[in-house]
């Protein structure tokens, strides 16, 4: 097998892997641009289900085949990450398992091709396949962290609007329904979660405490879980929900403020390597350059005389 052919296969595999990894990011930015430019109506099935394409269909078919043979591939960590990343349908799980299987199989295939000239490459393909199987989890975890950061950014606005609804005399579910209809463009993530909360209560006949607890668990945001716990306690006691919401809003804003202050305090430390690598040479070169040249010229005859 020629090295050129192996290099072309490796390059093609890297391109396909990059497209598969970056597809959710491209989809996110396209959807955000569509919302900003021209809001479009989506039905519930279109919002929750993955978009149909040739790549997703292939990955879904492979994922369903792998899950039917090895159901243990859908481990708890994978399901939690997919749930927190808003990939909650069985189709999303099948597509994700299909992507991981394709990456691992591609690593093994490249190892088999490269092993024709060197059998050690076949041995290296096994840890490469394991790494390729685990690698999508890191990208999915990054997606989850980004979504949790957006939820934290939207949560104070949601709490303030719920306080206004509570002070206006609306109940908890009526306030949630009212807020979810008004914040679709400004807070899309929590608006979707609140619509899911309403569906759990009205359609699936879940109690309000259970639905609130499940909303906090599927988002995996501590502040949202604390807010859900406070609302559950207020509902069980029959007290006004405005007071615990005010406390949650103050605590959340205080935490976000401290977090920004910590990030600002870390900026000088992060700038030290940049200054040492890029700024200091530019300062020292004109200051010490002429002195170094003068010293070298002065020591040149002395060193030459000693050499003779």
C-alpha positions as CSV (number, residue, x, y, z in Angstrom):
1,X,0.0,0.0,0.0
2,X,1.5,3.3,-1.1
3,X,2.0,6.1,1.5
4,X,0.2,8.5,-0.8
5,X,-3.0,6.3,-0.6
6,X,-2.7,6.0,3.1
7,X,-2.3,9.8,3.5
8,X,-5.3,10.4,1.3
9,X,-7.4,8.0,3.4
10,X,-6.2,9.7,6.6
11,X,-7.0,13.2,5.2
12,X,-10.5,12.1,4.1
13,X,-11.1,10.5,7.5
14,X,-10.1,13.7,9.2
15,X,-12.4,15.8,7.0
16,X,-15.4,13.5,7.6
17,X,-14.6,13.5,11.3
18,X,-14.4,17.3,11.4
19,X,-17.7,17.7,9.6
20,X,-19.5,15.3,11.9
21,X,-18.1,17.0,15.0
22,X,-18.8,20.6,13.8
23,X,-22.3,19.8,12.4
24,X,-24.1,20.6,15.7
25,X,-22.2,23.9,15.9
26,X,-23.0,24.9,12.3
27,X,-26.7,24.0,12.9
28,X,-26.8,26.1,16.1
29,X,-25.4,29.2,14.4
30,X,-27.7,28.7,11.4
31,X,-30.7,28.4,13.7
32,X,-29.7,31.5,15.7
33,X,-29.3,33.5,12.4
34,X,-32.7,32.4,11.2
35,X,-34.3,33.4,14.5
36,X,-32.6,36.9,14.4
37,X,-33.4,37.5,10.7
38,X,-36.7,35.7,10.1
39,X,-38.4,33.9,13.0
40,X,-40.0,30.7,11.9
41,X,-42.6,28.5,13.4
42,X,-41.7,25.0,14.3
43,X,-43.9,22.2,15.4
44,X,-43.1,20.1,18.5
45,X,-41.8,17.2,16.4
46,X,-39.5,19.4,14.4
47,X,-38.0,21.0,17.5
48,X,-37.3,17.8,19.4
49,X,-36.3,15.5,16.5
50,X,-33.0,15.6,14.6
51,X,-32.9,17.1,11.1
52,X,-33.0,14.6,8.3
53,X,-29.9,14.4,6.1
54,X,-27.8,11.6,4.5
55,X,-25.1,11.7,7.1
56,X,-27.6,11.6,10.0
57,X,-29.6,8.8,8.4
58,X,-26.4,6.7,8.0
59,X,-25.3,7.4,11.5
60,X,-28.8,6.7,12.9
61,X,-28.9,3.3,11.0
62,X,-25.5,2.3,12.3
63,X,-26.3,3.5,15.8
64,X,-29.5,1.5,15.9
65,X,-27.7,-1.6,14.7
66,X,-25.0,-1.2,17.3
67,X,-27.6,-0.6,20.1
68,X,-29.5,-3.6,19.1
69,X,-26.4,-5.8,19.3
70,X,-24.7,-4.1,22.3
71,X,-27.3,-2.1,24.4
72,X,-24.7,-1.3,27.0
73,X,-23.2,1.3,24.6
74,X,-25.9,3.7,25.9
75,X,-24.2,4.1,29.3
76,X,-25.5,6.4,32.0
77,X,-22.9,9.1,31.3
78,X,-23.8,9.3,27.6
79,X,-27.5,9.5,28.3
80,X,-26.9,12.3,30.9
81,X,-24.8,14.3,28.5
82,X,-27.3,13.9,25.7
83,X,-30.1,14.9,28.0
84,X,-28.3,18.0,29.3
85,X,-27.3,19.0,25.8
86,X,-31.0,18.9,24.6
87,X,-30.6,15.7,22.6
88,X,-33.3,13.7,24.3
89,X,-35.0,11.5,21.7
90,X,-34.0,7.9,20.8
91,X,-33.0,9.2,17.4
92,X,-30.4,11.5,18.9
93,X,-29.0,8.6,20.9
94,X,-28.8,6.4,17.9
95,X,-27.1,9.1,15.8
96,X,-24.6,9.8,18.6
97,X,-23.8,6.1,19.0
98,X,-23.5,5.8,15.2
99,X,-21.0,8.7,15.1
100,X,-18.9,7.1,17.8
101,X,-19.0,3.7,16.0
102,X,-17.9,5.3,12.7
103,X,-15.0,7.0,14.3
104,X,-13.8,3.8,16.1
105,X,-14.3,1.7,12.9
106,X,-12.5,4.3,10.9
107,X,-9.5,4.1,13.3
108,X,-9.5,0.3,13.0
109,X,-9.8,0.4,9.2
110,X,-6.8,2.8,8.9
111,X,-4.9,0.5,11.2
112,X,-5.6,-2.5,9.0
113,X,-4.5,-0.6,5.9
114,X,-1.3,0.6,7.6
115,X,-0.5,-2.8,9.0
116,X,0.4,-4.2,5.6
117,X,3.8,-2.6,5.9
118,X,4.1,-2.7,9.6
119,X,2.2,-5.0,11.9
120,X,2.7,-2.6,14.9
121,X,0.3,-0.2,13.3
122,X,-2.5,-2.7,13.9
123,X,-1.7,-2.8,17.6
124,X,-1.8,1.0,17.7
125,X,-5.2,1.0,16.1
126,X,-6.8,-0.5,19.2
127,X,-6.0,2.4,21.6
128,X,-6.8,4.8,18.7
129,X,-10.2,3.3,18.3
130,X,-10.9,3.6,22.1
131,X,-9.8,7.2,22.0
132,X,-12.1,7.8,19.0
133,X,-14.9,6.2,20.8
134,X,-14.5,8.5,23.8
135,X,-13.6,11.6,21.9
136,X,-17.2,12.7,21.0
137,X,-18.0,12.8,24.8
138,X,-15.6,15.7,25.2
139,X,-17.2,17.7,22.4
140,X,-20.7,16.9,23.9
141,X,-19.5,18.0,27.3
142,X,-18.4,21.3,25.8
143,X,-21.8,21.7,24.3
144,X,-23.5,21.0,27.6
145,X,-21.3,23.6,29.4
146,X,-22.1,26.2,26.8
147,X,-25.8,25.4,27.1
148,X,-25.6,25.6,31.0
149,X,-23.9,29.0,30.7
150,X,-26.7,30.2,28.5
151,X,-29.2,29.0,31.0
152,X,-27.5,30.8,33.8
153,X,-27.6,34.0,31.7
154,X,-31.3,33.6,31.0
155,X,-32.3,32.5,34.5
156,X,-32.4,36.0,36.2
157,X,-34.7,37.3,33.6
158,X,-37.0,34.3,34.0
159,X,-37.1,34.7,37.8
160,X,-37.9,38.5,37.5
161,X,-40.8,37.8,35.2
162,X,-42.1,35.0,37.4
163,X,-41.9,37.5,40.4
164,X,-44.0,40.0,38.4
165,X,-46.6,37.3,37.6
166,X,-46.7,36.1,41.2
167,X,-47.2,39.7,42.4
168,X,-50.0,40.1,39.8
169,X,-51.9,37.3,41.4
170,X,-51.1,34.5,39.0
171,X,-50.4,31.0,40.2
172,X,-47.2,29.1,39.5
173,X,-48.2,27.2,36.4
174,X,-50.2,30.2,35.0
175,X,-47.1,32.3,35.5
176,X,-44.9,29.7,33.8
177,X,-47.3,29.5,30.9
178,X,-47.4,33.3,30.5
179,X,-43.6,33.7,30.8
180,X,-42.9,30.9,28.3
181,X,-45.0,32.6,25.7
182,X,-43.3,36.0,26.1
183,X,-39.6,35.0,26.2
184,X,-39.4,32.8,23.1
185,X,-36.9,35.1,21.3
186,X,-34.9,36.5,24.2
187,X,-34.6,33.3,26.3
188,X,-35.1,30.4,23.9
189,X,-33.5,27.7,26.0
190,X,-35.5,28.2,29.2
191,X,-38.7,29.0,27.2
192,X,-38.4,25.5,25.7
193,X,-37.8,24.0,29.1
194,X,-40.8,25.8,30.5
195,X,-42.9,24.5,27.7
196,X,-41.7,21.0,28.4
197,X,-42.6,21.6,32.1
198,X,-46.2,22.6,31.1
199,X,-46.5,19.6,28.8
200,X,-45.3,17.2,31.6
201,X,-48.0,18.7,33.9
202,X,-50.9,19.0,31.4
203,X,-50.3,16.1,29.0
204,X,-48.4,13.5,30.9
205,X,-50.3,14.3,34.2
206,X,-47.2,14.7,36.3
207,X,-47.4,16.6,39.6
208,X,-45.9,20.1,39.7
209,X,-43.1,19.1,42.1
210,X,-42.1,16.1,40.1
211,X,-42.1,18.2,36.8
212,X,-40.1,20.9,38.4
213,X,-37.5,18.5,39.8
214,X,-37.2,16.8,36.4
215,X,-36.6,20.1,34.7
216,X,-33.7,20.9,37.1
217,X,-32.2,17.4,36.7
218,X,-32.3,17.3,32.9
219,X,-30.6,20.7,32.6
220,X,-28.1,19.8,35.3
221,X,-27.8,23.5,36.5
222,X,-27.5,23.9,40.3
223,X,-29.2,27.3,40.3
224,X,-32.2,25.9,38.4
225,X,-32.4,22.9,40.7
226,X,-32.3,25.3,43.7
227,X,-35.1,27.4,42.2
228,X,-37.2,24.3,41.6
229,X,-36.6,23.2,45.2
230,X,-37.7,26.6,46.5
231,X,-40.8,26.6,44.3
232,X,-41.7,23.0,45.4
233,X,-41.3,24.0,49.1
234,X,-43.5,27.1,48.6
235,X,-46.1,25.1,46.8
236,X,-46.3,22.5,49.5
237,X,-46.6,25.1,52.2
238,X,-49.1,27.2,50.2
239,X,-47.1,30.4,50.6
240,X,-46.4,33.1,48.2
241,X,-43.8,32.1,45.6
242,X,-42.6,35.7,45.1
243,X,-40.4,35.8,48.3
244,X,-38.3,32.6,47.5
245,X,-38.0,33.8,43.9
246,X,-36.6,37.1,45.1
247,X,-34.1,35.3,47.3
248,X,-33.0,33.0,44.4
249,X,-32.6,36.0,42.1
250,X,-30.4,37.9,44.6
251,X,-28.3,34.8,45.3
252,X,-27.9,34.1,41.6
253,X,-26.9,37.6,40.7
254,X,-24.5,37.7,43.5
255,X,-22.9,34.5,42.4
256,X,-22.7,35.7,38.8
257,X,-21.1,38.9,40.0
258,X,-18.5,37.0,42.0
259,X,-17.8,34.8,39.0
260,X,-17.1,37.7,36.8
261,X,-14.9,39.3,39.4
262,X,-12.9,36.0,39.6
263,X,-12.5,35.9,35.9
264,X,-11.4,39.6,35.8
265,X,-8.8,38.8,38.6
266,X,-7.4,35.9,36.5
267,X,-6.7,38.2,33.5
268,X,-3.3,39.5,34.7
269,X,-2.1,36.0,35.5
270,X,-3.1,34.9,32.0
271,X,-1.4,37.8,30.4
272,X,2.0,36.9,31.9
273,X,2.9,34.2,29.4
274,X,1.8,36.5,26.5
275,X,3.9,39.4,27.8
276,X,7.0,37.1,28.3
277,X,6.8,35.5,24.9
278,X,5.6,38.3,22.6
279,X,6.1,41.7,24.4
280,X,9.4,41.3,26.4
281,X,11.5,40.3,23.3
282,X,10.3,43.4,21.5
283,X,11.4,45.6,24.4
284,X,14.7,43.8,25.1
285,X,15.8,43.6,21.5
286,X,16.3,47.4,20.9
287,X,17.6,47.9,24.5
288,X,20.2,45.2,24.6
289,X,20.9,44.7,20.9
290,X,23.4,47.5,20.5
291,X,25.1,46.6,23.8
292,X,25.5,43.0,22.8
293,X,27.0,44.0,19.4
294,X,29.4,46.4,21.0
295,X,30.6,43.7,23.5
296,X,31.0,41.1,20.8
297,X,33.1,43.5,18.7
298,X,35.2,44.5,21.7
299,X,35.9,40.9,22.7
300,X,36.5,39.7,19.1
301,X,40.2,40.7,18.9
302,X,40.9,39.4,22.4
303,X,39.4,36.0,21.7
304,X,41.2,35.8,18.4
305,X,44.6,36.7,20.1
306,X,44.0,34.0,22.7
307,X,43.3,31.5,20.0
308,X,46.6,32.2,18.3
